[in-house]
Each structure stands twice: as structure tokens, then as C-alpha cells.
Amino acid sequence: KAKFYKDTFQIANGLYLFSNINKDTILVVNYWKKIISTTLSIKSKIYPTAAYISLGDVYIQRGENYNALKNYLLADKQLILKRNDSLYYINKLRIAIIKGRQGNNKESLKLLKKVYDYFVSKKNNIDSDEYINLLLQISSKFSSLKVYDSAYYYNKRALIYSAKLNDSVINSYITFMQGEIEFKRKKY
């Protein structure tokens, strides 16, 4: 229907929904590329920026850090043109993750703390998964830098926050990470 009416925004939304239910990563990559090309010319604070970020996420899941970073940097360019603070900080979180994977833990941590400050300022209006991911990333970076007290602090915050969500899988993972940090702190 959106194609018939040439409603670019609704076409992008439809492609987005389809990409979420499809498990074929090659097909999903092609859908995200189609969303990007379809939305480059529309005036939207969301598209194509969110599509670049989502395509980057697909590449991260496939282990293609270079392609992921390329898409996050393209999202950054869009964010200069179309101000959207929430997407800006979500994108910075992704860039920080890549920097951490490249071994730039101090640079990654610096970005993560900026994202954290933003999330804390918007505490009633944040995505739970993104927030837990952020807390775990900060904890991981502190642990990599052997600052175990800070790693423990942020992991504990993730555990407290996740307990409210009642997600046994994430709670188990965070508890495991807590044990690993305690072991490194020699508190066993």
C-alpha cells in the first residue's frame, strides 16, 4: 500500500518491520540498504540515521566491525544535519563498542561515560536494553583497565536495573559477570 501511494516513510517502516522478523542476514542487509536509499531524500529526524545504525548492528552481529563502523560514521554525518539526541547517543554507544573491540578501552570508556550521562538525564525515557548494554559495556571497560571497583559498581547497577525487568537470562549473565569481577578483585 505504501509503495502504491509512494509514501517513502511508510515504505521504510514496512521494510524495518520485515527486517526484524527475517533471520537471513544477507536479506536483512539488503533491506537496510533499501531503507537507506529510500529515505535519503525525506525530511525525517529518524531516517536514514536509524537505518545506518541498524545496518551497523547487523554487521556487528556478523563480526564485520569495519562495515559496522562505516555505517555508524555515516549515521554521525546524518546526525549533524538532523539533530536527534537519542539517536546521537545510541550511535555513540555503538562507536564506543567498536573502539573497545579494537583495544581502545580508554577512548571507549570516555565515550561510554558521555552516553551514560545522557541516559541518566533521561532516566524516565530510556530503552531498557540499551541502558543495560551501556552499563555492562562500562563495567567491561573498567574491568579491562583493571579498575575493578568501578567495574563492580556499574555491573551492580546493571543487576539492580535488570531485576526490575524480571529477565532471567540477562540477570544470569550479569550475575556471572559480577562473580568474574569479584574473582578479579580477589573477593571470594
C-alpha positions as CSV (number, residue, x, y, z in Angstrom):
1,K,0.0,0.0,0.0
2,A,2.8,2.4,0.9
3,K,4.5,1.6,-2.4
4,F,1.3,2.3,-4.3
5,Y,1.0,5.7,-2.7
6,K,4.8,6.3,-2.9
7,D,4.9,7.0,0.9
8,T,8.6,6.8,1.5
9,F,8.3,7.0,5.3
10,Q,5.8,4.1,5.4
11,I,7.8,2.0,2.9
12,A,10.8,2.4,5.3
13,N,8.7,1.4,8.3
14,G,7.4,-1.6,6.4
15,L,10.9,-2.7,5.5
16,Y,12.1,-2.1,9.0
17,L,9.3,-4.4,10.4
18,F,10.1,-7.1,7.8
19,S,13.8,-6.9,8.6
20,N,13.1,-7.6,12.3
21,I,11.3,-10.9,11.5
22,N,13.7,-12.2,8.9
23,K,16.8,-14.2,10.1
24,D,18.6,-14.2,6.8
25,T,21.4,-11.6,7.4
26,I,22.1,-11.1,3.7
27,L,18.5,-10.3,3.1
28,V,18.4,-8.1,6.2
29,V,21.5,-6.2,5.0
30,N,19.7,-5.6,1.6
31,Y,16.6,-4.4,3.3
32,W,18.5,-1.9,5.4
33,K,20.3,-0.7,2.3
34,K,17.0,-0.3,0.6
35,I,15.6,1.7,3.6
36,I,18.7,3.9,3.5
37,S,18.3,4.6,-0.3
38,T,14.6,5.1,0.1
39,T,14.9,7.6,2.9
40,L,17.9,9.7,1.9
41,S,15.7,12.3,0.4
42,I,12.9,12.6,3.0
43,K,12.9,15.1,5.9
44,S,12.9,12.9,9.0
45,K,14.8,13.0,12.3
46,I,14.8,9.2,12.3
47,Y,15.6,8.0,8.8
48,P,18.1,7.2,7.3
49,T,20.1,7.7,10.5
50,A,18.3,4.8,12.4
51,A,18.8,2.6,9.3
52,Y,22.6,3.3,9.3
53,I,22.7,2.4,13.0
54,S,20.6,-0.8,12.5
55,L,22.7,-1.9,9.5
56,G,25.8,-1.3,11.6
57,D,24.3,-3.6,14.2
58,V,23.8,-6.3,11.7
59,Y,27.4,-6.0,10.7
60,I,28.5,-6.2,14.3
61,Q,26.5,-9.4,14.8
62,R,28.3,-10.8,11.8
63,G,31.7,-9.7,13.2
64,E,32.2,-7.2,10.4
65,N,33.5,-4.3,12.6
66,Y,34.8,-2.2,9.7
67,N,31.5,-2.2,7.9
68,A,29.7,-1.6,11.2
69,L,31.9,1.4,12.0
70,K,31.4,2.7,8.4
71,N,27.7,2.8,9.0
72,Y,27.9,4.4,12.4
73,L,30.1,7.1,10.9
74,L,27.5,7.6,8.2
75,A,24.9,7.9,10.9
76,D,27.1,10.5,12.6
77,K,27.1,12.6,9.4
78,Q,23.3,12.4,9.2
79,L,23.1,13.5,12.9
80,I,24.9,16.7,12.0
81,L,22.2,17.5,9.6
82,K,19.2,16.2,11.6
83,R,19.5,16.7,15.3
84,N,18.2,13.7,17.3
85,D,19.8,13.4,20.7
86,S,18.6,9.9,21.5
87,L,19.9,8.5,18.2
88,Y,23.1,10.5,18.7
89,Y,23.9,8.8,22.0
90,I,22.8,5.4,20.8
91,N,25.2,5.8,17.9
92,K,28.0,6.9,20.2
93,L,27.4,3.8,22.3
94,R,27.9,1.7,19.2
95,I,31.1,3.5,18.2
96,A,32.4,3.1,21.8
97,I,31.7,-0.7,21.5
98,I,33.8,-0.8,18.3
99,K,36.6,1.2,19.9
100,G,36.6,-1.3,22.8
101,R,36.8,-4.2,20.4
102,Q,39.8,-2.5,18.7
103,G,41.5,-2.4,22.2
104,N,41.0,1.4,22.7
105,N,39.4,0.9,26.1
106,K,40.2,4.3,27.5
107,E,38.7,6.1,24.4
108,S,35.8,3.7,24.5
109,L,35.2,4.4,28.2
110,K,35.3,8.2,27.6
111,L,32.5,7.9,25.0
112,L,30.5,5.5,27.2
113,K,30.6,7.9,30.1
114,K,29.2,10.6,27.9
115,V,26.4,8.3,26.8
116,Y,25.8,7.3,30.5
117,D,25.4,11.0,31.5
118,Y,22.8,11.4,28.7
119,F,20.9,8.3,29.7
120,V,20.9,9.3,33.4
121,S,19.5,12.7,32.4
122,K,16.7,11.0,30.5
123,K,16.1,8.2,33.1
124,N,12.3,8.1,32.6
125,N,12.6,7.9,28.9
126,I,15.3,5.3,28.0
127,D,15.4,2.0,26.3
128,S,16.0,-0.7,28.9
129,D,18.1,-2.9,26.7
130,E,20.3,0.0,25.6
131,Y,20.7,1.1,29.2
132,I,21.7,-2.4,30.4
133,N,24.1,-2.8,27.5
134,L,25.6,0.6,28.3
135,L,26.1,-0.4,32.0
136,L,27.7,-3.7,31.0
137,Q,30.0,-2.0,28.5
138,I,31.2,0.5,31.1
139,S,31.8,-2.3,33.6
140,S,33.7,-4.4,30.9
141,K,35.9,-1.4,30.0
142,F,36.7,-0.7,33.7
143,S,37.5,-4.4,34.1
144,S,39.8,-4.4,31.0
145,L,41.6,-1.4,32.6
146,K,41.8,-3.3,35.9
147,V,39.7,-0.7,37.7
148,Y,37.7,-3.5,39.4
149,D,35.8,-1.3,42.0
150,S,34.3,0.7,39.2
151,A,33.6,-2.4,37.1
152,Y,31.8,-3.8,40.1
153,Y,29.8,-0.6,40.6
154,Y,28.4,-0.5,37.1
155,N,27.8,-4.2,36.9
156,K,25.9,-3.9,40.2
157,R,23.8,-1.1,38.8
158,A,23.0,-3.3,35.8
159,L,22.0,-6.1,38.1
160,I,19.7,-3.8,40.1
161,Y,18.1,-2.3,37.0
162,S,17.7,-5.7,35.3
163,A,16.0,-7.2,38.4
164,K,13.1,-4.7,37.7
165,L,12.7,-6.2,34.2
166,N,12.4,-9.8,35.5
167,D,14.6,-11.2,32.7
168,S,16.2,-14.4,34.0
169,V,18.6,-14.7,31.0
170,I,20.1,-11.2,31.4
171,N,20.1,-11.5,35.2
172,S,22.0,-14.7,35.0
173,Y,24.6,-13.2,32.7
174,I,25.0,-10.1,34.9
175,T,25.4,-12.3,38.0
176,F,28.0,-14.3,36.2
177,M,29.9,-11.1,35.3
178,Q,29.6,-10.0,38.9
179,G,31.3,-13.2,40.0
180,E,34.1,-12.7,37.5
181,I,34.7,-9.2,38.7
182,E,34.7,-10.4,42.4
183,F,37.2,-13.0,41.4
184,K,39.5,-10.4,39.9
185,R,39.1,-8.3,43.0
186,K,40.1,-11.4,45.0
187,K,36.8,-11.2,47.0
188,Y,35.9,-14.8,47.1
